[in-house]
């Protein structure tokens, strides 16, 4: 079975509000083996909402609307669904009485406008809301199920878990969704796709999605089968050949971040690390320390933006800077060696480069970056020319630094 989610409310179309309800609902539906094939955010407009409901019902067996069940004139979900189904709205005085009693318990008088929440769509069952005033509604239409849920997340979650999940569990046929997430570093998206497409294009199930960020590619394989064993076997059938093709460029097989993977390797090797950063301005250190427990292996770091700080804090010689410049192999190497010496860490990473948008030259254009690694077996420096804006270049640099250390710790460099 497939599902579609409609988030209702003009406020959701502003930059100040984010639709988090659909993320929660997607997770719960996936746990039942239901695939979410569409999500929409629709403003407070009767015809647009009704059109969205009709479209969703024409394609999916489960349709969930969140929000728009309040008492004010712009709360149009009830009206829109009634219009889409060509059903009447019926006033239920017992719902109004219950709402009035709820207000009385709070020592408040219910406004007349709250009676709008006592209207149910013809044929709908009520979904009680013990955390708010807006009752939900459950409808069935031509083999499909519609749920009208309140917008506030704490109300929606409680209603869905208590009222909707038990009903859905009886309706949804036995089915499971299982996923594998491979994460890859050091490879471009188009090169990766060209390499693995002959494998995954043979299959409609599992579905394959490739997501690219700066220096980090995620391959999502998603299998939907009658049993967990069938889904797992199918994922192995597809993921196995992909893993062989990509080899050690895969740094994670469970979606774990590269900083978490590197942290685990440092722990296993009983090793520590420090950083010396110029153009990334602390980004690499921040990525290390966002992992819980990183104090076990992360010693500290230096943000040496100016040449004076490189000299004073890391011991980079004025001669190196004068002859080769701050953005150079020699400076990156000296920065890494200096950070390792000053902190007595097992390894040290350094980054120096031109992140832009200014500062580039013909010899060292924007994106020129040197990444250094110093360790017990010596030092190495990678030079890369990254493309993109300042934020993207800095992200590329920190990702490549982490991958450089990962490969050294794994014995691959």
Secondary structure by P-SEA (a helix, b strand, c coil): cbbbbbbbcccccccccccaaaaaaaaaaaaacccccbbbbbcccaaaaaaaaaaaaacccbbbbcccccccccccaaaaaaaaacbbbbbbaaaaaaaaaaaaaacccccccccccccccccccccccccccbbbbbbbcccbbbbbbbccaaaaaaaaacccaaaaaaccccccccbbbbbbccccaaaaaaacccccccccccbbbbbbcccbbbbbbbbbcccaaaaaaaaaacaaaaaaaacccccccccccaaaaaaaaaaaaccccccccccccaaaaaaaacccccccccccccccccaaaaaacccccaaaaaacccccaaaaaaaaaaaaaaacccbbbbbbcccccccccccccccbbbbbbbcccbbbbbbbbccccaaaaaaaaaaaaaaaaaaaaaccc
